[in-house]
Amino acid sequence: MPREAYQRNLKELQDEVLVLGSMIEKALERSMQALKGRDLDLARQVLAEDKHIDKKRYEIEEQALDIMSCQAPMASDLRILLAILSIVTDLERMGDHAAGNAKIAVMIGDEPPLKPLIDLPRMNDRVIDMLHRSLNAFITHDAEAARKIVPEDDDIDNLYDQVFRELLTFMMEDPRTITRATRLIWVGHNLERTGDRVTNICERVVFMVTGKMEELGVSTY
């Protein structure tokens, strides 16, 4: 393969990572919309589209492995490909977390709301913003931008702690709320784990640019 075609394929592959990322952002947005609006049709749509996320991940992996096996990329390009293989795995898992929240929306159905949803949507918005910026750092090869995102995961953890404590109070005061509260705790847990996966992406961006593997954030969950 001529060098120009190789570089074009590598650029297209990176663009495909952004496509997958946009699919994840959409899934996260819609799963929270479904939860807030008791929109079961939207929740089921998120669940149905999760298979497209899985398919896109595998397509990107196959393309990356094909380039690695056929082109013997130099060190810098090899780091890009290795980063892509890791990033798409984390993105697909984020899709699983969004699908998990859509499942919870279906389980809740038309049950009376336990409480107004305030902190969970805040977590969701923050996670989507962090994800979007981490992928911008990936496509622009900006290690410093990736590093700056990581401390924000502490805010996600703090919001999760707040949600957990509040819902635990509901359960202690009225055991009849245990099922509904537990479901919302799982929503928060899925969002907390999504934040951790954004940190993973940031670590791969730093590796891609610098060649050094660094643990930028340490999850306590």
C-alpha positions, 0 to 999 in steps of 0.5 A: 500500500502506498504511503499516502493511502496508508496515512489516509486509512489511518486518518479514516480509522481515527475518524471512525473512533469519533463516530463511535464516540458520537454514538456513545454520547447519543446513547448516554443522552437518550438513556437519561432522557428516557429515565427522566421522561418515563419514555419507554419507547426511547429506552427500548430504542437505546437498547436496540441501538446498542448492537450497532455500537458493538458492531462499530467497535468490532469493525474498527478493531478489524481495521486497526489489526489489518493495518498493523498486520499489513503495514508494519507501522512505525512506533508513533503510528503503532501507538495510535493503533494500540490506543485505538484498540483500547479506546474503542473497548472503553467506548463500547463498555460505556455503551453498555452502561448507557444500555444498562440505564435504559434497562433500568428506565424500562424496569421503573416504567410508570412507577411513581417517582421516588424523588426528582432527578437532579444529580443523576442528570448532572452526572450524565451531562458532566460525563458526556462533556468529559467524553467529548473533550477526551475524544477531541484530545485524541483526534488532536493528539493533545496530551495536556488537554487529556491530562486536564480532564482526569481530575474532573472524574473526582467531581463525578465520584463526589456526585455519586457519593451524594446520590448514594447517601441520599438514596440510602436515607430514603431506604432507611426511612422507608423500606418500601423505597428500597427497590426504587432507590436501588435502581437509581443507585445503579444508574449512578454507578453506571455513570461513575464507571463511565467517568472512569472509562473517560480517564482510561481514554485520557491515559491512552491519549497521553501514551499515544503522544508521549509513548509513556504509560501513566496512571492518571486517575485512581478509582476508589470503586 
